[in-house]
């Protein structure tokens, strides 16, 4: 196993999750439907999203749905007001080199955790929009501040290139580099005593998690805990069309509801959530 992954010999387990809860009503509808009628066990909340209040209302009516914080530090709404830009590289340099940017970042992360706490939902886990927590400064602050709010678990975006290759995807060199770099975040999380996944799936196929791809992946899952994440929505309108015009949100929802996919995953792994040991 590479630096980004863990050397696991334990049972094969899977968390099925959805990002961007609270970004739009269409996302919220899909999360609720995929949890009630499909295989979705977990979601992560954009606390400053345009439909965050609707998402929280739905989550309180779904006690079996694990809800975590989907930290926004790029391309999305800020809890302290305004909007983060979409230039991930520029923001990454600012967060690393600018003391003023780091102060603003810390204040924003604290505000997002406080907003989550104000929902009354149990904090199930954390991750970051566009996986911005792979940035060592963002990751460190997400963990440090999260621990003040009882953060129990963190997503590590480490997608095994060999598994993707077995499912017909040829990973670029950047995928191998990203897989190794995820080891920095894993080390940060372990030092803080957080639970982490061993593998993640959804990076290479982001926005295109079809049933056919999931049926292949179900037969290739490695030992340990995998998180398979989706971006479902009942329709692609408004903000989804603007931010993710190439994503097939409705198609990903169909995958989460596909009985063949659920059966294949249950044959090869134990479906669980972050809170289940």
N, C-alpha and C positions, 0 to 999 in steps of 0.2 A: 504494500500500500504506500502511496506517495505521501509527501509531507502534509498535504491538505487533508488526508483521510486518517482514520484511526486504524490501528492493527487489531481488528476485532475477530473473534472466533465464536461469538455468542449467537443467539438465535436471530433469525431474519425477521425484523419488525419494520412497520411502515406507518408513518403519519401522513395523512392526506390533508393538505391545507390549501387555503386560498388567500391571496394578497389583496390589498386595496379596499378592504371593507370600509365603507364610509365615503368612498370617492364618488359614488353615484347611487341613486335608488336602484338602477338596473344591476349593479354589482351586488347590492344588499339583497335584492330579490333572488339572485342566483345563489348566493351563499346560503340563504335560508332553504331554498328548494333542494340544493345539493346535500345539505345536512339532513333534511327531513326524509328525502326520497333516494338519496344516493350515498356515496361513500365518504363525503367530506366530514372530518372530525374537528377541524381547527381552522381559525382564520386570524388575520392580523388587522388591527383597526388603525386607520388614518384619523387621529383624533380631531384634526382641523379640517377634515374633508367636508365638502359641501353637503354630504348626506350622512354626516357622523351621527347626528341625533336620531335619525331613522335607524341607523345600524345598531345603536345602543338599545333602542326600544326592541328591536327584533332579537338581539342577543339575550336580553333579560327573559324573553319568552322561550329561549332555547337553552335550558340548563345543561344539556349535554355537549354544547358547542364550546370548545376551548377558544378563548379570545386573548390575543397578545397585542403588543404595541408594534405598529408598523411605522417606525421612525421615518419622518420626512426631513431630509437635509439637502435634497436636490429635487428639482422639477416637481414642485408641489406646494400646497398651502402650509404656511407657518402658523404655529399656535400663537405667536406673538404678533401676528399680523403680516400681511404681504404675502409674497410668493417667492419661493426659491427658484433661481434660474436653472436652466437645463444643461449648462456647460459643466459637466462633471469634473473635467480635468482642471479647469480654472478654480472651481470651488475646492478641489482637493489641495491645490497649491496654497490657497488662502488659509484653509484649515491647518495646514502644516506650518506655514511660515509667518502668518500674521497673528500676533497676540490679540488684536482687536477682534479678528474673525473668530478666534478660539473662544473669547469671552462671549460673543454673540451665540456661538454654537452651544456652549455649555448652558446658557440661559434658555435657549430654545429647547434643548433636550429635557431640561428640568421642567419647563412648561408643558411639554408633551406628556411626560410622566404624571405630572399633577393633573392634567386634563383627563388622563386615563383613570387615575384614582378617583376623580370626581364622578365617573360614570357608575361607580358601585360594582363594576365587574371585577372578578378575580383576575389578576395579571398572570396569564398562562405562560408567556414567553415573550421574546422580543426579536425583531429583525429590522431591516432597514430598506426603504424604497431604493430601487436600483442597486441593492446590496452595498450601499454607501458605507456600511459598518466594516467593510474590508479595509477601508482607510484606517490606519492605526490610531489616529487621533479620535475619529468618530467612534470606532470600536471601543476604545478605552473609556470614553465618556459615557457611551451607551451602557457599558457594564458597570462602571463606578456609580453613576447616578441610579441606574437600575437596581443595584443592590440596596440602596436606601429605601426603595419601594418594594422590596421583597422579590425581585426578579429571580425566577427559578431556572430558566432555560434560555438558550440562545441558538438561533439558526447559524450553522456554518455553511456557507455556499461552496461546498467542495464536491464537484460533480466528477466521478471517476471516468477518465477518458476511455479506459478499456471497456467499460460497460456500454458507453455510448457507441463505441466502434462495433461492438457485437450486435447492436441494433441498427446498423447501417449508416451511422453518422460518423464522418471523418472529422475528428476534432482538430481545429487549427492549432498552431504552436501557442497562440495566446491562451487557449484553454488549458494546456499543460502548465503554463506559467501561473495562471489563476488558481489552478488546483494546488500548486505548491504554496502560493502566497496565502491561501486560506489557513495554512498552518499557523501563521502569526496570530490570527484571530482566535483559533482554537486554543493556543497557549494562553492568551489573555483570559479567555473564558474559564479554562481549567484552573488558573491561579485564583480566580474568584469563586471557585467551587460551583460553577454553573453546570447544569446538564446540557449536553450538546448532541446533535445528530452526528452519525459517522459519515453519512453520504447525503447528497441532495440531488434531486432531478427536477428539471424545469428550466435550467439555464440555456442549454443549446436549443431546446424546442419552445422557448418562451413565446406564448401566444399561439402555439400550434400543437398543443398536447392532445393529439387525436387518439381515438380508441385503438387504432392499429399500432401506434407507437407504444401505448401503454400495455397492450397485450404482449408485445415483444419484451418490454422492460420487466413485466411481471415474471417472465421466465429467466431473467438475467440478474435479479436483485442479489447483491452481495450480502454476506452475513453482517449483522449489526443493525443499527437503527438508521433507516433512510427516511428523509422527508421528501415527498413529491408535492410540489406546489403548482397551483393553477392561477389563472386570471379569468374567472368566469363572469359572465353578465348575461342578462336576458336579452339585451339589445345593445348595440354600439351607437350611442348617441351623445351629443354634447361633448363633455370633457373626455370621454373615451375616444371619440373620433379624433379629437384634437391631439391627445397625447399618445395614443397607440393605434393609429389608423391601420396598421398592418396586422393587428392581433385579431384572431377569430375567437372572440369572447364567447359567443353563443356555441361555437363548436366545442370549446373546452367544457362548457356546462353539459353538453350532450355526453361527453366522455365521462364526467363525474356521475351521470345518471345511467350509464350503460351497464346493464346487468352482467354482460360478458366480462367487462373490465373488473368489476367487483369480485366476480367469482374467480377470475384468474389471480388476482392479488391475494384473495383469501386462501387459495391453494398453495401459494408460494411463501406467504408471510403472515405474521400476526398483525392485524390492524390495531392501532392504538393511538393515543394522543400523548401530549407532553407530560401530563400528570400521571399516567399509568406506568407502573414499574414493570 
